[in-house]
Amino acid sequence: MRESARAEDLLDWYDRHARVLPWRVGPAARRERVRPDPYRVWLSEIMLQQTTVAAVKAYFEKFTQRWPTVVDLANAEDADVMAAWAGLGYYARARNLLKCARVVRDDFGGVFPDTHEALIGLPGVGRYTAAAVAAIAFDRAEVVVDGNVERVMARLYDEHTPLPGAKGVLTEYAAGLTPEARPGDYAQAVMDLGATICTPKRPACGLCPWRRSCAAWEAGTAAVLPKKAPKKVKPVRFGIAYLARRIDGAVLLETRPDSGLLGGMLGWPGSDWIEGEPVESPPIRAEWKTLPGEARHTFTHFHLRLMVKTALVPMDRQPVRGVFVEKDAFSPSDLPTVMRKAFDLARG
């Protein structure tokens, strides 16, 4: 007979197998009343949106070393934060990161609010992030549902409704299991279970503390859950990136508008990205050379293929947009990934 899932069983497993993460206060430390830093919890949750733990670790360490408190981050220069974020993707998160830090500094005295209702009013903080910070940082009994939790719940209850339509019912399942005791540890335990045991492919059901409670394990359907609606085919957009270098080595860069993709980031001047032949829009008069190959990148909603053009320009030539950055002040690592790909094509 299948047993009912219990939060206590998962917490017992978590006490032994919790992942060690740079932003986490583990269960043993929490028992010794070591409290998580809400700033570190919030920062990690923003960074982890649509990004893997492996990719986030180095960025998190860099940010917390350079800006150890939310007030330090709020006082930072926008360009410095955007450059430190370069390569992590989904750049609206970085803009909202600064907005949120400044609201916490200015409206809350540099102290994060401790309820879901107050947290969700902060810039860039949605329902999931508010629930995660409230639970993990403040031990509020909030229902925390990310992709890992959705997968665990779909299998635990053998739910075959495809995502994203199943989100509501999966959240209801998660709410029914969320305990009043140790809700912060529990929220992290379910995420750890999904990340290490109840994985998308080849789940390790034999090691799962909820195996005897799992309807999908009993039915033999775990490997095909959660079901997902068919993905739409992504369109392809085309554009041109102009890489101009002055004879003294300075490079021509522009800061992209705050709104839209790569908003607020440094990049090469270029054309609009469209589903057709891009319109030439060179940022400076020069003899432009088209490089063989393309810089290709995939965003959430489309694939991008950039033609890369290069030019060497004299010292007295002025651009119609963008500014020249001195050679010693330019670092390719400050560029978002797609712009680094264009740079690598030009350099190679």
Secondary structure, 3 states (H helix, E strand, C coil): CCCCCCHHHHHHHHHHHCCCCCCCCCHHHHHCCCCCCHHHHHHHHHHHCCCCHHHHHHHHHHHHHHCCCHHHHHCCCHHHHHHHHCCCCCCHHHHHHHHHHHHHHHHCCCCCCCCHHHHCCCCCCCHHHHHHHHHHHHCCCCCCCCHHHHHHHHHHCCCCCCECCCHHHHHHHHHHHCCCCCHHHHHHHHHHHHHHCCCCCCCCHHHCCCHHHCHHHHHCCHHHCCCECCCCCCCEEEEEEEEEEECCCCEEEEECCCCCCCCCCEECCECCCECCCCCCCCCCCCCCEECCCCEEEECCCCEEEEEEEEEEECCCCCCCCCEEECHHHCCHHHCCHHHHHHHHHHHC
